[in-house]
Amino acid sequence: MKLTQRQREVLDYIEQCMQIDGMPPTRAEIVSHFGFASPNAAQCHLRALAARGAIELRSGTARGIVPLQRAKTTPDSHDSLSIPLIGRVAAGLPLLAVENREDEIKIDPALFRPRPDYALRVAGDSMIDAGINDGDLLLVHRAPEAGNGAIVVARLDDEVTVKRLVRKGRQLWLQPENSQHSPTRITAASHLVIEGLAVGVIRPLPSAN
């Protein structure tokens, strides 16, 4: 079964929702997650997946998307994987919205676990002690939850940041890995959304003078 890159991403998201929530996403959730311009774009991808036997679409229900047994839908371990590169993130837009994308990059998916879904261009030095430097390309696996101590991409209010997620009793913090920066305590008034887990870094070589 051959799928396009976008079809693989949609199928991955459906299966991820099944694993975490125990149910498939609605079409509206797919539109929001990928930043599609209209529900019709999501429906076109779903129909293509159904035509290729990856899912079954059941009418009359908002969550009528049933993933079928997956076979040969993921790239071979020796094949390159193309993922979107996210640059400057516009406030209020989903992270993977078209307006935020700079480019696409190719990686070997066998080098990273779990598989990256996108790359984020790092700005700032708050995570240098974790080996994440200004200008690096951070590879991110989409996930709405993270364990204590994980390095996450998080949206705090309208700002997207890369920090270590730390739980201390009932308190939650976004912890930098640079002593020159202070941790951020998440309060009841904060709006925190985990966008994904950091799974690797690509460091561009410095340009010659």
N, C-alpha and C positions, 0 to 999 in steps of 0.2 A: 504494500500500500504506500503510494507516494503522496506526501503532503507538502504544501508550500511552508515556508518559514512561519508566516502568520497563522496558518492553520494549525501548525504544531503548537504555537504559543496559546491559541484559543483552547486547544485540547488539553494542554498542560494546566491551564487555569481551571478548566472544568474538573479535571481529576484532582487538583489541589483542593478545590472547594469540597469535593466528595470526601477527601481524607480528613480535612479539618472540621467542616461543618456537618458532614454526614448527608449532605444534599447538594444537588447541582446548583449553579448560580441561575438567577433569572436573566432574561435578555437585557433588562435594564442594567443589571450589575455588570454584565459583560461590556456594555456600551460605556459605562462609567469607568471600569477598570482600564480599558484600552484607550479611552479618550476618543472613541469613534464619533463622527459628526452626526450620525443618525442611527436609529435602531435597524434600519435596512442593511447597514454595513455588517452589523453583527449577524443578522439573519442570513445574509449571503454566505458568510463563513460557516455558519451552522449547517446550512443546506449542503455546502460542499463537503463537510465532514460526514454528513449523513449519506451522501452519494458514494463516498469512499468506504463506507462501512465502519467508520470510527465511532459514530454515535447513532442513537435512535432518537428521533424527534416525535414526541407524543402531543397531540393537539388537545386543547381544552384545559391546559394547566400551565401556570407561570413557570414551573420548574420541570417542564416536560423534556428534559435533556438527559438521556441515559447513555453514558459512555460504555462502549462494548469492549470486548477483549482486545487489548492493544497488541498489534503485531507489526514490527518493522516500521513504526512511525517515527522513531527517533533516529538521528543521524548515526551512521557508523562511527565507531570510536576514532577512526582515522580521518573522517571527513571534517571539514571546517564548518563552524556554526556562525551565522551572521546574526549579530545582536545590535539593537539600537544604542547609540551613544547619546546620553542626555547631557546637555550643557547647562546654560542658565535656565533655572526653573522659574516659570511665571507663577506668581501667587494665585492660589485659587484653582489652578488647572491640575488635572491628574498628572502624575509624574511622567507617564508614557504618552501624554498628549503630543500631537504632531508638532505643536508650536515649541515644545521643549527639545526636540531632537536636532542634534547637530549633524549626525552622520550615522553610518553603520560600520561596525568593525567585525573582522573574522577572527575566531578563536578556535582552538582545539578543545572541544567539550570534554574530552577524556582527562584533561588536566585539572578539572575543578569539580568538586562535589560539595553540595548539590550543583546542578548545572546552572550557570548564570543565565538570567533572562535579559539583562541589559547592563550597560556600563555607564557610570556616572563620573563626570569630570570633577575631581576634587579641587576645592578652593579653600585655601587656608592651611594653617599648620597645627591645628588642634589635636591631630591624631598621629603626629610624627613618631612618638615613642612606640606606636603599634605598627610602624613601618608604612604608614599611609601619608604621603607627602603632597604638598601643594602641586597641582598639575598632573598627578597620577590619574589613571583610569581605574576606578574601583568597580570590580565585577560584582553584581548583585543578583541574588536569587529572590524572586518575589515571595513574600511570606507576611501574613498579617499578625503573626505572633513571634516572640523570640524568648529564649531562656535567659536566665540571669547570667550576666557576663558576656553576652553575645555582642559583637559589633554590628550595629544596625544602621540602616538608612531610615530616618524618622521624619515625619512632618509634624512640627510643633507649631500649632496655630497656623500661620501662613509661610513658615520658613522650613526648608528641607535641610537636614543636617546629618552628619555622620558622627556617631558617638558610640560608646559602650553602654549598654543597658544594664543598670545595677539596681537590684532590689535590696533594701535594708529594712527588714521587718515589713511594715505596711507602706513604707516610703519607696518611691521610684525616682531614680535619678538618670540623667544622661551625662555620662562621665567622659571628659576629654582624656586623651593620652598625651598631655603636655602640661607640665607644672605651671606654665605661664597662663593657663586658662582655668577657669573655675567651673565646677559641675553645675548643672541645672536641675533643680528639684522640680518634679512634676506635681503640681497642686491640683486641687479639685477644679480650679478655674481653667487649667490648661487643657488644650485640645491636642492630644497626642495620637498619632496614627503611625504604626509600624509599616513601612513600605517594603522592607526586605532585609535580607541578611548578607553581609559582606562575605564573599567566598574567595576573593583573590584580588591582586593588583597587577596592572600593567604599567610599567614606568617608561615613558618616552625617553629616548636618548637625548641629551642636550645638543642643541644645534651648534655647529662650528662657528666660531667668531670670524 
